[in-house]
């Protein structure tokens, strides 16, 4: 997972998670949107109930 963080001044205002696949243990390749959504769905489902929001 590659996080993309956006700051306004010193405050973190947005986090975007970009799933990727590593080729030859060296080259990260972002997943296609459909595959990336599937990975994020699995993570979301697995973490359900872990946070209070």
C-alpha positions as CSV (number, residue, x, y, z in Angstrom):
1,X,0.0,0.0,0.0
2,X,1.4,3.4,-1.0
3,X,-0.1,6.2,1.0
4,X,-0.5,9.6,-0.7
5,X,-0.7,12.3,2.0
6,X,-2.0,15.8,1.6
7,X,-1.1,18.5,4.1
8,X,-2.4,22.0,4.5
9,X,0.2,23.9,6.5
10,X,1.3,21.3,9.1
11,X,-2.1,19.6,9.2
12,X,-2.8,16.3,7.5
13,X,-6.1,16.8,5.6
14,X,-6.3,13.8,3.3
15,X,-5.0,10.3,2.9
16,X,-5.3,8.2,-0.3
17,X,-4.2,4.6,-0.3
18,X,-2.8,3.3,-3.6
19,X,-2.5,-0.5,-3.8
20,X,0.4,-1.7,-5.8
21,X,2.1,-4.9,-6.9
22,X,5.9,-5.3,-6.7
23,X,7.7,-6.8,-9.7
24,X,11.0,-8.6,-9.1
25,X,11.2,-7.3,-5.5
26,X,12.1,-3.9,-6.8
27,X,9.6,-2.2,-9.1
28,X,6.2,-1.1,-7.7
29,X,3.3,-1.0,-10.2
30,X,0.0,0.6,-9.2
31,X,-2.9,-1.7,-9.7
32,X,-5.7,-1.1,-12.2
33,X,-8.7,0.7,-10.6
34,X,-10.9,-2.5,-10.5
35,X,-8.1,-4.6,-8.9
36,X,-7.2,-1.8,-6.5
37,X,-10.8,-1.4,-5.4
38,X,-11.0,-5.2,-4.7
39,X,-7.8,-5.0,-2.5
40,X,-9.2,-2.0,-0.6
41,X,-12.5,-3.8,-0.1
42,X,-10.7,-6.8,1.5
43,X,-8.8,-4.5,3.8
44,X,-12.0,-2.5,4.7
45,X,-13.9,-5.7,5.4
46,X,-11.1,-7.2,7.5
47,X,-10.8,-4.0,9.6
48,X,-14.5,-3.6,10.2
49,X,-15.2,-2.9,13.9
50,X,-11.6,-2.0,14.7
51,X,-12.2,1.7,14.7
52,X,-14.8,3.7,16.4
53,X,-16.0,5.6,13.3
